[in-house]
Amino acid sequence: MIEELDIPFEEEILRNPYTLKSWLRYIDHKSEQQLSQQIFVYERALKELPGSYKLWKQYLDLRREHVQELNPVRFEKEYLKVNNCFERALVLLHKMPRIWLDYCSFMMNQCRVTKTRRIFDRALKALPITQHPRIWELYLKFARSVGGETAIRLYRRYLKLEPDRVEEYIELLLSLNRYDEAAKRLAQTVNNDRFQSMFGKSNYQLWMELCDLICEHPHEIKSLKVEPIIRSGIRRFTDQVGRLWNSLANYWIKLGHFEKARDVFEEGISTVMTVRDFTQIFDTYAKAEETVIERKMEEAAERAEEGIDDPKADSELDLRLMRFEQLMDRRPFLVNDVLLRQNPNNVHEWEKRVALWKDNHTKVVETYTKAMRTIDPKKATGKFHVLWTNFAKFYEQGGDIENARTIFEKATHVDFKNVNDLAALWCEYAEMELRLENYNRALDVMGRATVPPRNPNVDFRDESLPVQLRVFKSIKLWSFYVDLEESIGTIESTRAVYDRILELKIANPQIIINYANFLEENKYYEESFKVYERGVELFNYPISFEIWNVYLTKFINRYGGLKLERARDLFEQALEKCPPKYAKPLYLMYGKLEEDYGLARHAMRIYDRATRSVSDEDRFEMFNFYIAKASANFGVTYTREIYERAIEVLPDKEAKDMSLKYAELERKLGEIDRARALYAHASQFCDPRTVPSFWQTWHDFEVKHGNEDTFKEMLRIKRSVQAQYNTEVNFISAQILATRQAQQSGQESGQVQGVPSNGSSVSEISVPGTSNAMQIAEQEAMQTKANLTSVSKSMTFVPSSTQVNKENVSSNPSNPDEITMDMDDDL
């Protein structure tokens, strides 16, 4: 075994027999030799160093690698030799987990189950507890490969160390068809509130797995009571009630207990609280019934083919068909039951319930009665009083009037959520009596409804008081009562009802107007006017404005100018507290009264007051009306003072328009200088770039009636106004905005295109976001100058004393005093 090349290594180990490196060098030298020579060196080395982990690991790996490809049955002796090596190694290295792991994994390939299990057990005994997880990982792999009772027992031992790995055990049991123990373990897991799933499953998912397991394998489950488990799940997981009821029913179906399954389905559909759960249970119920019926029909067909008569089976089939048909007919009622269980105070669902019974009068009455007992008036969803009304109408349509009245009488004592509900109920009661032509009884009903309590000083909006104590102040109830009195009562009784409404101070403007119209129709004119006066005392503006409007119109139509002083007093009262927003119609009506029946100067004084009292939005229009009336009554010269005051008080924009009208008036009167002065005054309100129409009007005026000096003065004023606006920052943005609005729509937002008045040129001004606004205004001023220059070249002038027509002013004038000027010098 020792060759000539081995002599140096032999000599070295003789000198140092206990040095590991010497032996490793010798082993490395022999690595290319035969296995027997390598084993010879390893055995000699291990004899000298029996506790060397490194030597034993290399030696065992070598021996395992040699037999790895061999069949463990045919070459059993070779495997036993390697096993013997592992046993020798473990004599001194029994605390080395790697040796145990290699030994165990090597034994797993030898089909020696008992010996392998014992070796795993020896490893667990020899190693400390901190190393056990490494062994158990391989041990469980071995258990799963072996299966059977061995795997179950091994997993039970493992769960004592790691109870959280119970899900793996359950999977093993399911794979071995040990459903009873799997269900038992799963039930224990579900009941453990501290359990954390290693697969991230929630308690609900584990519960569903348990339900599915016990329902799919009912015959194998012996150690658990299935029905209590599923029912506890129904109470616990309220959002999965439908699925759990179906699981319980399927459990009984698989056990062959069809009647119990039917009872479970019926209990489920009668207790669930949501339509979704109901639909799940009902569909499963119907499908199960269809399946049984199909099977029974197939059996009946087979009996018919064979000529066998079985009355009992046929009757059972008929019974099932009848049950199934009845189930389908009950579905709308069952759905309605679900919705009523969700909210028993849902009036709409109770009405649906009544409609489902159709012509079954007994059930309709039972449903109405049950609804009245069930619904809490304060929590009712919908119009509870309508349900009472429909109940009474049901008896009315059936001809049972006494019961209908009884229902209404009971309903009037119900503490409804809203006062208007009780008021509507009283009105329905009275309408029923009207339909029956019992007019006196209808009036009596309304009289009872409006009787005040012992303490009439109650707050209508006080929710703490019952509605019966507050209903006498319901305007809806009194409106119906007064309509009833107007239709079938007397004038005195109707007036009494109206007066009672006014005494209670619950009247609205419509009641006031209706009362006044009623008195007017019955020729009580002065009484109707008193009602109007009471109405305007009850209400402030803006509500009283409508009453004043009707009152004054009726009064003028009735008396005209016969009671002029009284009419004036009424108008003064109406205008005393009238806001400016509502003053205009009253002033116009007042002025019309004076024009028709009084003095014109009084009318002018009223219109003058109106221009001071109306709101700013109406003042310009009021001045125009005042001017028109003054012109018609006293001539145009009378309007000068009005124009002047209007220009003083109106805002700039409206003052400009008024100045133009005043100037036009003076021009028509031949007062050219006065008109020119008005143009000059109005020019301060008109920026040449934002209001070019004003300057064009003045331009046309000077062309017709001016001369060279007046035209130059107009241009000077224009430059002065333009300079004034250029230096005021507030107007610069307005100028730029007005310029942009005049441009074409297709341009970009950063460009502004200017179009001259004569259309002769086009210029573009770039307006970046950070540009100087003053520079923009100066550029626009230069553009305006160029435009005026182009216009001035074709302009002619005549003396102000010369009156000419437009035809005389042409490009070739015949006036020898014509002056042609270059406007560049002036600008």
Order of alpha helices (4+ residues) and beta strands (2+ residues): alpha-alpha-alpha-alpha-alpha-alpha-alpha-alpha-alpha-alpha-alpha-alpha-alpha-alpha-alpha-alpha-alpha-alpha-alpha-alpha-alpha-alpha-alpha-alpha-alpha-alpha-alpha-alpha-alpha-alpha-alpha-alpha-alpha-alpha-alpha-alpha-alpha-alpha-alpha-beta-beta-alpha
